């Protein structure tokens, strides 16, 4: 690159983009059944300047992404391994797709899905 190059502007990544990346990546991890709805967290997010959608809560501070992911897992997987895989895959997707640094990704296991036959 030319040493005299000057940037003509800046790039801004909307928080909705980060939410979508985290959401689709988490759902693609083996063992994840679905995302858990966020209940009662709206005012807390508003006060912290974060955004949430369908089981994902994202905050950006000093260009570092912080995420809380609320998942419902399938019954036949190792919970610890699935949680680690979600953290790794979401962090990698955010850093590779938008070039932002990831501070932390907290995984909240809200429930385990069992087949209907097992419930009866």
C-alpha positions in Angstrom: 0.0 0.0 0.0 1.2 3.5 -0.7 2.7 5.3 2.3 1.0 8.5 1.3 -2.5 6.9 1.3 -5.0 8.7 3.4 -8.4 7.3 4.3 -11.3 9.1 2.8 -13.7 8.2 5.7 -14.6 5.5 8.1 -16.6 2.3 8.2 -19.4 1.8 10.7 -20.8 -1.6 11.5 -24.4 -1.5 12.7 -25.1 -3.5 15.8 -27.9 -5.3 13.8 -25.1 -6.8 11.7 -23.3 -8.1 14.7 -26.6 -9.6 16.1 -27.2 -11.4 12.8 -23.7 -12.8 12.6 -23.9 -14.1 16.2 -27.4 -15.4 15.7 -26.7 -17.4 12.5 -23.4 -18.6 13.8 -24.8 -19.9 17.1 -27.6 -21.7 15.3 -25.1 -23.4 13.0 -23.2 -25.0 15.9 -24.0 -28.7 16.3 -26.1 -29.4 19.4 -27.9 -26.0 19.4 -31.6 -26.6 19.0 -32.7 -22.9 19.1 -32.1 -19.6 20.7 -34.0 -18.7 23.9 -36.1 -15.6 23.9 -34.9 -12.8 26.1 -37.4 -11.9 28.8 -37.3 -8.8 31.0 -34.0 -7.6 29.7 -35.2 -4.7 27.6 -34.7 -1.9 30.2 -31.4 -3.2 31.3 -30.2 -3.2 27.7 -31.5 0.3 27.1 -29.6 1.6 30.1 -26.4 -0.1 29.0 -26.7 1.0 25.4 -26.8 -2.6 24.1 -29.1 -4.3 21.6 -30.7 -7.7 21.7 -32.6 -10.0 19.4 -33.8 -13.6 19.6 -31.4 -14.9 22.3 -28.5 -12.6 21.5 -27.4 -9.6 23.5 -24.6 -7.4 22.0 -22.8 -4.5 23.5 -19.9 -2.6 21.8 -17.5 -0.6 24.0 -14.3 1.0 22.6 -14.7 -1.0 19.4 -14.7 -4.3 21.4 -17.7 -6.6 21.0 -19.3 -8.2 24.1 -22.0 -10.8 23.7 -24.4 -12.9 25.8 -26.0 -15.8 23.9 -29.0 -17.6 25.4 -29.4 -21.1 23.9 -31.5 -24.2 24.2 -29.5 -27.3 23.4 -30.3 -30.7 22.1 -30.4 -33.5 24.7 -27.8 -35.8 23.2 -24.7 -33.5 23.3 -22.0 -32.5 25.8 -23.1 -29.1 27.2 -19.6 -27.9 28.0 -18.3 -28.8 24.5 -21.3 -27.1 22.8 -20.8 -24.0 24.9 -17.1 -23.8 24.0 -17.9 -24.3 20.3 -20.5 -21.5 20.3 -18.0 -19.1 21.9 -15.2 -20.1 19.5 -17.3 -19.9 16.4 -19.1 -16.7 17.2 -15.8 -15.0 18.1 -14.2 -16.2 14.9 -17.1 -15.1 12.8 -17.3 -11.6 14.2 -13.5 -11.0 14.0 -13.2 -12.5 10.5 -16.4 -10.9 9.0 -16.2 -7.4 10.4 -12.7 -7.2 11.8 -13.7 -6.2 15.3 -12.1 -7.5 18.5 -14.2 -9.7 20.7 -13.9 -9.1 24.4 -16.1 -11.9 25.8 -18.9 -14.2 24.8 -21.0 -15.5 27.6 -23.2 -18.6 26.9 -26.4 -19.1 28.9 -27.9 -22.5 28.7 -31.6 -21.9 29.2 -33.0 -25.3 28.6 -32.4 -28.7 27.0 -34.8 -30.0 24.2 -35.9 -33.6 24.6 -37.8 -35.6 22.0 -41.6 -35.7 22.4 -41.4 -39.5 23.1 -39.2 -39.0 26.1 -41.6 -36.5 27.6 -44.6 -38.9 27.5 
